[in-house]
Amino acid sequence: MHVLVTGAAGFIGFHVARALLARGDTVVGFDNVNDYYDPALKEARLALLRQEPGFAFVKGGLEDEAAVRALFAGQPFDRVIHLAAQAGVRYSLTNPGAYVQSNLVGFLNVLEACRHAQTPHLAYASSSSVYGLNAHFPFSVHDVVDHPVSLYAATKKANELMAHTYSHLYGLPTTGLRFFTVYGPWGRPDMALFLFTKAILAGKPIDVFNHGKMRRDFTFIDDIVQGVVRVADRVAAPNPDWDAAAPDPGTSPAPYRVYNIGNHTPVELDHFIGAIEAALGKRAIRNYLPMQPGDVAATSADVEDLRRDVGFAPATPIETGIARFVAWYREYYKV
């Protein structure tokens, strides 16, 4: 297949592009390579992708409508995997405009391009953040999610609503992927695993929010990639049993689906840190703090729909995944 991967210089986009190339697909990567975090890490990811003959890269911003149109001109994509976004819950508290441009304007441009190109299937990144104030565990795609607690989460919920509209009006098959906390080699420097590893090796204290009692459904990158590729391969279809009198949020009479991709094994933050300590062979200096604005105390993924429809659910133990990250970190940074 010929696949467009937006956010190809990013953490998840890089790994998805590599997996597609490894199975023989051709991939066009699109990314603005911004400085939200170290661009050198993004360029290093791209350097690996450029070694593959089936990879082409276009630098540009999703908010640039003309650039997105040009991307689609003359090369029909069999799949579009949209992973580019302005990430970060806390960053949205101080830089809200960035989220509107990337996550709303940019997503609209992708939808419009897919509509006019009659793309067979658009798979896009949503987030577990959409569950917001919901405390029904585990989080299910069949739950109503109307109470976000960050602008980032609100833009991701908006993406799902926008996608459904295009599925309904134009018959564009769309599938949203609610990623739970993703970690692994080549990860983002603003994420906890990266920050903790760097600080522990330097002998510096780490900030541990909610006094270490935060619970997260940490999900290893290889499992995320497996889920993304399988979901992209399976074109979203209407639910013939959908009932307007009892509407199911996770499906539709339109070709629209939403899936959780999470490890369905929540881990307490203190346990997560203990696994990092074990992999590094060094103790952390913990600075316990209250929970931050825009955060939630716990996440947990119900992945039964994913398992049923694509025959896969994430299952990498946290100790295995963290050991893989630490090995990469030591090699990449020579520490």
N, C-alpha and C positions, 0 to 999 in steps of 0.2 A: 504493500500500500504506500501511497504518498501522503505524508502526515505533516501538518503544521503543528509545532509545539511553541506556544508563546511562553515567555519566561524561561527560555532555554539556558540562559546563563545562571539561573537561580538553582537553589538546592534541589527541589523536586523535579523541575523541568529538565535539568542536566541528567539526572538519573533515568527519567522516562525516555529522553531522547537516546541515551546509550542503549537502553533495553530494546527500543524499536530498531535501532541500527543493527544490533546484535542478531536480531531475527530476520534481517534482510530488507526491512522497510527503508524507504528514502525519507529523509526528514529535513524540513526547513525550520530552522530556529529563528525566533524573533524576540528581541530583548532590547531595552534601552540602556542596559548596563549602568544603572544609576549608582549614586554613592550613598544609598541608604545604609549599606555596610561596605566594607573594603572591596572596591572594584577589582583589585588584583586577584582576589579569590574567584570572582566571576570570570575574569579573563583566563585563569588557570583551568577552570572547567571547560570553557570554550576551546582552549588549546587542545584538550583531549578529544573533544568532539570533532574538531577540524581535521584530525588525523584519519577520520573515517571517510571513505570516498562517497558515501551516500548522504553526507551532511552538507547543507548550505546554510549560511547565516545572513540574516538581514538585521541591521541595527536600526531601531526606530521606536517611537512611543505609540502606545495604543490610543492615546487621546488625539493623535494626529489622524483624522479621518482619511485624508488623501493617502497617507502612508499605508494604512490598513487596506484601502481599496487596491493600491498598487501591488500589495503583497499577494492578493488573490487573483490579480489579472493574469490571464494566460496560463495558469497552472492549477487546474482543479484538484482540490485536496479530497482524498477519500475519508479522512478524519481530521477534525480540528480538536486539539487538546489544549485548552486554554488554562494555563497555570500562572500567567503573569498577573501580578496584583501588587498594590501597596500593602505590605504585611505589617503586623505588629499592633497589638491591642493598645499598649501604653503610648506608642508614637501617635496614635490617632487623637489622644487627648490634647496634644500640643500642635499637631499639624493636620487638622481636619481637611483642609483643601486638597491635599495630596490624594486622599482617599476618594474624593468626589471625582477628580480627574481620571485617576487610574482605574478605580473599581466600578465607577458608574458610567462615565463618558466612554472610557476605554472598552468596557463590556458591551455597551450599546453598539459601538463601531464593529466589534467582532460579530455580534448578532446580525447586524445589517449586512455585513460582508458574507456571512454564512447563508443568510436568506437569499441574497441575489445570486450567489454561486451555487445554490441548491446543494449545499454540503450534506452528505448522507448522514452525518452524526457529529454533533458538538458535545464533547465532554469537557466540563469546566470545574475548577476548584471552588468549592464552597468551604465551610469551616464548622467545626464543632462549636465555635463561638456563637452560632445562631441560637443555640439552646438557652443562652442568657439566664434568666431567673428560673427556668424550668428545673425542678428538683425531682422529677419522675425518673428513677434510675432502673435499668440503663436507658440512656437517651435513645429514642426511637424516631425514625423518619416519619412515623405515623402520629407523632405528637405535634400539637400546634406550637409554633415557635414565634411568638409575637412580642416578646419582651427582652430585646437585646440590652446589654449593659455597656456596650462600647460602640463607637461609630463604625469601627472595623466590622463588627458583627452585623450592624445594621446594613452596611453595604453588601455583605455576603448574602443576607436574607433578601435584599433587593435584587441581587443577581438571580436568585432562584425564581422570584416573581417575574422578572423580565424574561427569563428563559421560558417560563410557562406561557407567557403571553405570545411569544414567537412560535412556540410549539402549537398553541391553540389557533392563532390567526393564520399561520403560514405553513403548518405541518412540518416545521423544522424539528427533527428529533434532537432532544437535549437531555443530558444526564448530569446532575450536580453531584459532586463528591465532597462530602463533609469529612475533611481530614481531622483526625484527632492529633494530639501533640506528636509531631514527626521529629525523629532524631536519627543520626547516623553519620557515616563518613561524608565529607564535603558539606557539612551542615552550616547553618547560618550563625555567624559570630554573635548575634544578638540574643540567641536562645540559651536557655539555662545550662544545658550540657556543655556548650562551648565556653560560656562564661565561668562555670564552676571549674572545669578542667584547667583553664588558663590560670585562674586564681590559685587553685590548690598547688599546682606545680611551682608557682611563684611564691608560695608561702603566705599569700594574702587571704584575708577573711572573705567569706561569701555571704551575701544577703539571702536569707532563707525566709520567704514570706509565709504568712499564716502560721508562723512558729513551727514550720516543718510539717504541718498537718494537711497541707494541700494534697489532693489526690488527683492524679492524671492518668489518662489512658495512653501512656507513651507507646508510640507505634514506630517500628523500625522501618527505615526508608525502603528496604527491599520488599517489604510487605505492601507498602504504599504503592510502589511501582507495579507490582503484580496486580493489585486491585485496579489501578488506573488503566493498565493495558487491557485487562480482561473486560472491564466495563466499556472502554472505548470500542472494543471489537463487537460488543453486543449492542446493536442499535436499539435505542429506546422505542418502546411500542406502547400504544394505548392500553389501559386497563379496561377490559370489556365489562367488568363487574363494578366499575366505579359508580357510586350512588350520590347524586347531587343532594339528596336529603340527609345524607350522612357522609359528607365529603372527606375523603382520605387525603391528608396533606402530602403524602409521599408518592402518590400516583395520580393519574388523570385520564380522562377520555382522550386527551391529546397525547402525542408521543413524547412523554415527559416522565423522567424518573429522578429520584434522589436516593443516594446511598450513604450510609456511614462507612468510613474506612478507619477502624480503630482496633486496638489489640484486645479489646473486651476483657482486660485484666487491669483495673486501676491500681496504681502503685502510689504509696505515700511518698512525699518528697524526701523525707529523711531516709527512706529505703533506697530511693534513687541515688541520693548522695553517697550512701554506703556502697553501692555498686561502683560508683566512680572511684571512691577511695580504694576499693579492692583492686580495680583495674590499674590504678596508678601506683599502688603500694605506698600511699601517703595519706595522712589524715587531713580532713578539712577543718578550718577554723570557722565555725558557724556563727553568724550574726542574725539571731532570730528577730523577725519584724512582723507587724500586722499585715493583713492582706491589702494589696494595692487597689486603688479605684479601677473599675473596669474589669476586674478579675472575678473568677468564680471559685468556689471552694473545691469542687470535684467535677470530673467528667468521666463518663463511662459509656461505651458504645454498644448498642444492640446491632449486631451484624448479621442477623438471620436472613434478611432480604438479600444481602450481598452473597452470603453462602449459598442460598437457594438458587439465585439467578446466574451466578458465574462460577459456582463450585469452589469458592476460595474464601478464607477468612484469615486475617493476620494472626500470627501465633509465636513470634520470636520472643524468647524470654529477655527480660531487661538486662540481665547479666551478660548474655551473649551479644546483644546489640551494643551495649556500652563498651565492652571489650573491643569490638570491631572499630568503634569510633576512636577510642584511645589509641589503638594501633595506628590508625590513619593520622591522627593528630600529631603523634610523636614523629612519624615519618615525614609528614608535610612540613612541620615547623622545626624539625631537627632538634627536638628537646627530649 
